[in-house]
Amino acid sequence: MATNTTIKKNTATAAEPVPDTVIDTTEPTRRAPAVVGPPLGLGQEPETVTLSHHLRISGTDYTPGAKILVSPDYARRLRGQGFTART
């Protein structure tokens, strides 16, 4: 079996300064809440639904009582199948 006898050189040496990474923590980034299930259509606003049963969507488990944002079409389908709580 052949072995490699070349010596790897360390690219960062004491003579080369390592640039400092500056992280601005003055204002936290805020993301819009993620819509669960199919994406929103053009001009649609997400709806908040409360689940009445355990549901697994895209590999994520949601327990009864969980409030999720979904597209209006998906909310209608969930209501028709009995997955949303009566409110």
Secondary structure by P-SEA (a helix, b strand, c coil): cccccbbbbccccccbbbbbbbbbcccccccccccccccccccbbbbbbbbccccccccccccccbbbbbcaaaaaaaaaacccccc
